[in-house]
Amino acid sequence: MNEHTTHRTVALITGANKGIGRAAAEQLAALGMTVLIGARDPRRGEEAASALRAAGGDAHAITLDVADAATVRAAARQVEERFGHLDVLINNAGITGSGQVSPADATDQVPSSVDLDMVRAVFETNVFGVVAVTNAMLPLLRRSPAPRIVNVSSHAASLTLTSDPDGPFAALLPSAAYTPSKTALNSLTVQYANELRKDGILVNAAAPGYVDTDINNHTGHLTPAQGAAVLVRLATLGADGPTAGFFSEDGPLPW
């Protein structure tokens, strides 16, 4: 029997084999969703999916490198063939550009001396990759009765917060790669939301907070599960939920 003869809620999360993405996958699976683990490394993706299945969830690995157009197209075909639709897309995959260094401590991102190739690489994943995946999955999302898109951003994306000389971000090193990429992602979120509002597709940006993950060399003070909570909340909004917003778990954030 074809797996999409009856509607099941299907969620795709990019970069979901570890960290915040994996925690979001675990939480959505616990809510009864079919979760697709997007991962660049097929082995790591399958290990994560197997762990979720062992815990009682319905999880499947999908090889997906957001910066590789061929894998993006292949992933969309897989979702189409197996499920026929997509209900939730969480664009979680992201890079700092500075290896195992927190964006807050990345001396190689100081604007006056940054390597342009690094800036391009960060934007390729954090911005252009989101466009590629979102556009590939939109036809499938349009078949959902309640489609939701969540773009994983950062408090650092806020121009209001980062431009305050007396605010909590004043001590951070200036960044010409990671931070602007997340600001651009916020702008992109609003543009998608404005276009898709009439179709009932809610599109929001989420700031997980300072989470203990590889991206900051495990210096964060929140657990991945705590960071994932806002992603899950935005992924499960009701029809009257917000769109074109920027949220942390504590509520709306300034742009």
Steps between C-alpha positions, in 0.01 A plus 500: 500500500627849419617675816312822423150359448413640843635829628780484750682803632850504350783728615837550333786645703831589337818437697305271730749227585625691807451802722190717484375336180507155654332622817223656289464171313464312827233741624300495176520120488370491857200701378426227248649656187695310238841664518748518214858540620686713247875441525800545272652171620266207421649285778451764767152571376405132520652468848283789621188364331564153645531647849169682461330182376643308796336756727165440332503774238438481127824634353677468166837626383532716188836592353490876463778754467329838473795639302480218244215555254502136386436365850229762557318390185545133589362558849190669359446205266531257792241684706271521197526131420466368854261744666351720229505812717686686775344675799798650681836624373760605756802662335746422775827423320756773554872565531706763682782503246755494780531132580455397861486858621198685630391782266540728802873418520584478130789740445507398132157661447602857590365700203816693416708185459249227413569255218233555235501130414389425854216751476387340174514151650294602804237671288494200264377278784319738732315706239516357148455148634176605665372642172594179316336265750190715554433537128554129439257407777232765438297289253479229768418750776213636290335157526487524880188620685723693744845568352765655725852623426745578780837661427756456776654840565685648798469782752812635326289560188316784673628840382328656802682278749842498334511876436441591865840603646373438851316178424597137565656462154734798533790283615479261205751518219361659182404241238493545124387144425284308749309790656409675171399164351242458775379859455456425130313182594259708711432728204449199276253359755287814477507494119387138483233567762365795302480295181351188659262662750207475258562125468483436873870418526637645823870592483695610808858533626607342828788589731580193712732685738853407607478122471767243583588375148795441270449842340632673815734223611247402771525824695124569497296489821173367354441137408413416139152404621453844656622669182271290284186594691437821306553318168237244595258767618525686168478174305170414667324837488126507455335670203479826697871495584748771404694523176794725403614498863827455689471311828694350786341271754430812709301668223550748212846642437586839347622500143 
